[in-house]
Amino acid sequence: IMKVSDIVSQLGLEVCSGAEGLNRPVEGGYTSDLLSDVMGNAEVGMVWITLQTHKNVMAIASLKELAAIILVNGQQPEQDTAEQSNLEGIPVLSTSMPTFEVSGKLFNLLK
């Protein structure tokens, strides 16, 4: 099974925070910028692709037991987001790719 670290290396992602969680297994992916949508539909072990950078993303990632968060378009986590990511060991990753591109690449990696 693929781990977060495999996705980081294969997609050339930057690890912004939460590096302790790089060995988390990845069960799938979910792409959305609407927090209520992610809360209702993402499943345990998924990687969440979003442009949201505020601390609420960590609350949802923790609640849903997500494997990692990928921020698109070169976004970086806000400081309190990164701190929470480090506390919980849920990696926040960043890419310069747009949402559509990274979603497709992650899909191809996981299928």
C-alpha positions as CSV (number, residue, x, y, z in Angstrom):
1,I,0.0,0.0,0.0
2,M,1.2,3.5,-0.8
3,K,2.4,5.8,2.0
4,V,2.3,9.6,2.2
5,S,6.1,9.6,1.6
6,D,5.7,7.7,-1.7
7,I,3.3,10.4,-2.9
8,V,5.7,13.2,-1.8
9,S,8.5,11.7,-3.8
10,Q,6.5,10.7,-6.9
11,L,4.7,14.0,-7.2
12,G,7.6,16.2,-6.1
13,L,5.7,17.7,-3.2
14,E,7.1,20.0,-0.5
15,V,6.6,18.8,3.1
16,C,5.5,22.0,5.0
17,S,4.7,20.4,8.3
18,G,3.6,17.2,10.1
19,A,6.6,15.1,8.8
20,E,6.1,12.6,11.6
21,G,3.0,11.3,9.6
22,L,4.9,10.6,6.3
23,N,4.5,6.8,6.9
24,R,0.7,7.0,7.1
25,P,-1.0,4.7,4.6
26,V,-3.0,6.3,1.8
27,E,-6.4,4.8,1.0
28,G,-7.5,7.3,-1.6
29,G,-7.9,11.0,-2.3
30,Y,-10.5,13.7,-2.1
31,T,-10.5,17.1,-3.8
32,S,-12.6,20.0,-2.4
33,D,-12.3,23.5,-1.0
34,L,-15.6,23.3,0.8
35,L,-15.0,22.2,4.4
36,S,-18.5,20.8,4.9
37,D,-18.2,18.7,1.7
38,V,-14.9,17.2,3.0
39,M,-16.4,16.6,6.4
40,G,-19.4,14.8,4.8
41,N,-17.6,12.8,2.1
42,A,-13.9,12.2,2.7
43,E,-12.9,8.9,4.3
44,V,-10.3,7.7,6.7
45,G,-6.8,7.5,5.1
46,M,-7.6,9.8,2.2
47,V,-5.3,12.6,1.0
48,W,-7.2,15.9,0.8
49,I,-6.4,18.3,-2.0
50,T,-7.4,21.9,-1.4
51,L,-6.4,25.6,-1.6
52,Q,-7.6,26.2,2.0
53,T,-4.7,27.1,4.3
54,H,-6.4,28.0,7.6
55,K,-6.4,26.0,10.9
56,N,-9.9,24.6,10.3
57,V,-8.5,22.3,7.6
58,M,-6.5,20.6,10.4
59,A,-9.7,20.1,12.5
60,I,-11.4,18.3,9.7
61,A,-8.3,16.3,8.8
62,S,-8.0,15.1,12.4
63,L,-11.8,14.4,12.7
64,K,-11.8,12.4,9.5
65,E,-8.4,10.8,10.2
66,L,-7.0,11.9,6.8
67,A,-3.6,10.7,5.7
68,A,-2.4,14.2,4.5
69,I,-3.4,17.5,3.0
70,I,-2.0,18.8,-0.3
71,L,-2.1,22.5,-0.8
72,V,-2.2,23.6,-4.5
73,N,-1.0,26.6,-6.5
74,G,2.1,27.0,-4.3
75,Q,-0.1,27.7,-1.2
76,Q,1.6,27.4,2.2
77,P,-0.2,26.6,5.5
78,E,-0.8,29.4,7.9
79,Q,1.4,29.3,11.0
80,D,-1.3,27.9,13.3
81,T,-2.2,25.3,10.7
82,A,1.4,24.1,10.5
83,E,1.7,24.0,14.3
84,Q,-1.4,21.8,14.5
85,S,-0.1,19.6,11.7
86,N,3.1,19.0,13.7
87,L,1.1,18.3,16.9
88,E,-1.1,15.7,15.2
89,G,1.4,14.2,12.8
90,I,-0.8,14.9,9.8
91,P,1.4,16.1,6.9
92,V,0.6,19.3,5.1
93,L,2.2,19.2,1.7
94,S,2.4,21.8,-1.0
95,T,2.7,21.8,-4.8
96,S,2.8,24.5,-7.5
97,M,0.5,22.4,-9.6
98,P,-3.2,23.5,-10.0
99,T,-5.9,21.4,-8.4
100,F,-6.9,19.6,-11.6
101,E,-3.4,18.4,-12.4
102,V,-2.4,17.2,-8.9
103,S,-5.8,15.4,-8.5
104,G,-5.2,13.6,-11.8
105,K,-1.7,12.6,-10.9
106,L,-2.7,11.3,-7.5
107,F,-5.6,9.4,-9.0
108,N,-3.2,7.7,-11.5
109,L,-0.7,6.9,-8.7
110,L,-3.4,5.2,-6.5
111,K,-5.5,3.3,-9.1
